[in-house]
């Protein structure tokens, strides 16, 4: 996902991205008005930002409304030659939100939502427990999220 050099964006691109960070459903006409450009220009600018992977416009499912009531982060110690294989297996799970390869105490961090403690326990014992390459698991239940999904451009 990284780039060798940062993307070049001007003030109009930055304003468009900032406004969409605040409200991803903002109509093109409103974006154009806020940026002082035509709707056609706003549409083309937005298409270029999406095509160049500078912004994505997505809908997020609410896991709690869908019955996934446990929000968990797991730190995994993994034998290094198996990191890619285990990451591929984990990211295929719909309830796993993020799989992050790291430096430091853990080789991998996994963020997942579970329906209940039984679902979490089954995942830990049956799924993660089946990998000999996972040598340690530290499970942390998230009690409260103070900030998530940083908006880089809008305040």
Secondary structure by P-SEA (a helix, b strand, c coil): ccccccccccaaaaaaaaaaaacccccaaaaaaaacccaaaaaaaaaaaaaaccbbbbbbcccccccccccbbbbbbccccaaaaaaaaaaacccccbbbbbcccccbbbbbccccaaaaaaaacccccccccccbbbbbbbccccccccccccc
